[in-house]
Amino acid sequence: MAAESDAATRETEISAEAGQANASDHPVPTEPIQTAVDTDNKKRVETESHSTLEKKIQDLEKQTQKKEIRLNETAKTRKKASKLDNQEVLRIICDSKSTAEEKATSICSLGNQQTQEIKALNKDVLIAQRKLDQVISEKNAVVAESSRSQAVRGKLETLCRELQKQNKLIQEESQKAAVEEQAKRQELSSRFQALPSLPSLASLFSFSLRAAQDTVTEINSRLEAQGEERAKHVQENDDLREKLLDFVQKLETREQQHGHELKAKDLEKQLAEKQLEQAQCLNQEALLKAETYKEQTMVLAATEQELRGQLSAYKEKFEQFQEMLTKSHEVFTTFKADMDKMSKTIKKLEKDNQALRSKSEKSDVSMIELLDEREQLKKKSEVLQGQKAKLEGLCRSLQAERLKARNSEPSDAPQPASDPTAVAAASPSDAAPTVDNPNKEKEQSS
């Protein structure tokens, strides 16, 4: 009975040791709470990083929108300023009150302002180009870093797969060894239970029990050593798994950060490109304006030269006119003196004129009288001319008769003396012109 009790106690010890071996083969995780806390911390860190990145992206988008609004406003203001400048130039050119020099100076000042604006725009373009180059370089660096991280991630994924395979193999081997040991222990326990309970076999049982105890202790020591090694391997595998998971999570968060950074850099690049395009457009507009202003300044310079030539000509003419004015002033002084003299002479002449008018009135009266006399003389002359014509007819008839008488008389007869009738007839014809001559002289004098 004592042997049976010893065997029963030994079986219970063996079963307890087998249970310990099974427990060592399948270790229970001792730190689930710590892993849960670590995962919560990681999730919280990831959410915080995501929120910060989203805030940064939103801030960048707001900044880009504000910058676009500012650029549009500046473009509108510059367009308005260009229109105002063109209107100002036209107003200056069309202004008739200002001189050519004032127009040229005002247009030159506007041209200087435009050149300063062009210089400022060129500076803005250079700054935007530098920012764009910087953003592109940063983007390239981020892309290179993301490619490196992806390569490292690929390597780590391959290593993780290999470690998982090795862990599976180790677990399978440990399970096989545990199953084999469990089978051996079950065989031994079944053998011990199948042995007959005879007092004669007590010594044999004790001997076999001692041998079994030795083998069991040896097996237990080996199992404990293997269990410790398995526990170490499992712990190492768990540590590696946790490290790999942590590293993978870090890589994922880093990739997300890189993605957000790439998105932000793309936004910055787009903004810089838009700024550069707007700056280039403004620069082109400013260059066109500068060319137009340059052409206008050339035209105005030519007009200025022409106006300067005209001004010099007008200056010479003005000098000549001033000299003429000085001369005319001198002439005016002399003319004034002459005018004073002439006024005195005019007064004298007016007096003379009045005397002459009185004389002319008297002469008019005498002329009227003379005209009356003339008419009377004309009438007398007409009467005398009629008498003269009659006398001439008588004279001709007398002369004809005389000729006839002479022709009838003999040629040897002495010529008689002058006929007193012929002389008397000839005398009025000779006296008539003497009467007419004073009338003719009066007509000629009148």
Secondary structure as GFF3:
##gff-version 3
##sequence-region A 1 446
A	DSSP	alpha_helix	2	25	.	.	.	ID=ss1
A	DSSP	alpha_helix	32	94	.	.	.	ID=ss2
A	DSSP	alpha_helix	100	194	.	.	.	ID=ss3
A	DSSP	three_ten_helix	199	201	.	.	.	ID=ss4
A	DSSP	alpha_helix	202	408	.	.	.	ID=ss5
A	DSSP	alpha_helix	420	445	.	.	.	ID=ss6
###
